[in-house]
Amino acid sequence: MTAFLEHIPALGSLTNALAVLLGGLLGLSAHSRLPERFSTITFQAIGLFTLFLGIHMATKTQNFLILIFSIVGGSLLGELCDLDGVLHRLAEGVKRRIGSRDDKFVEGFVTTSLLFCTGSMAILGAIEEGLGGFPNLLMAKSLLDGIASIALAASLGAGVLLASVPLFLYQGALTLFAGALQSTLSEPLINEVSAVGGLLLLGLGISILEIKAIRVVNMLPSLLLALLLGLLFL
């Protein structure tokens, strides 16, 4: 059975997206019945965990120059392209098309997409599958994300379900990319990319806790820049 599953393209990413979709549907069923104070404390708990995960990932760096050049250069590039605006307009467009009146639809989509796409398990799991192994990490991530999606959808509504689409596309692309570059991927390189992802999660956690609004979406090119710098200098 395992041998058969290994031949399904991007199996881990597909399973992960379906888990988010299922968890989101379960959470959405409780959304209207959940008192506001429970939604608030759930969201705060997710924010604190996001901060912890970001710190844990960021400390993996062994090259602070790659980290700083990646986050600054990538943020400037994302700001130039206004990725945050593009993603918000996309979510607003979907919201209008489906006729949703959920005032947290866009926030749910953006927050969930960032949370599930920039974690270390997303990066390492996609690379594991891309290198030819069974996607054990992405299967474990699917379970965790499915559970988290229940809480997120209960707090943020239907936008969480839409996040399954960029999650599948992002992790699937990483899997294909890792397969093409398997001879050049090293542990130090992966650690530097993960460290940049950790900084993005720190920014997301700060935004979730409403300490300060940070346009984390505009920082996403930092991940690609970290990969390119790592390939050149590690």
Sequence and secondary structure as in RCSB ss.txt:
>XXXX:A:sequence
MTAFLEHIPALGSLTNALAVLLGGLLGLSAHSRLPERFSTITFQAIGLFTLFLGIHMATKTQNFLILIFSIVGGS
LLGELCDLDGVLHRLAEGVKRRIGSRDDKFVEGFVTTSLLFCTGSMAILGAIEEGLGGFPNLLMAKSLLDGIASI
ALAASLGAGVLLASVPLFLYQGALTLFAGALQSTLSEPLINEVSAVGGLLLLGLGISILEIKAIRVVNMLPSLLL
ALLLGLLFL
>XXXX:A:secstr
 HHHHTTSTTHHHHHHHHHHHHHHHHHHHHHTTS HHHHHHHHHHHHHHHHHHHHHHHTT S HHHHHHHHHHHH
HHHHHHTHHHHHHHHHHHHHHHHT   TTHHHHHHHHHHHHHSSHHHHHHHHHHHTTS  HHHHHHHHHHHHHHH
HHHHHHTTHHHHTHHHHHHHHHHHHHHHHHTTTT  HHHHHHHHHHHHHHHHHHHHHHTTSS   GGGGTHHHHH
HHHHHHHH 
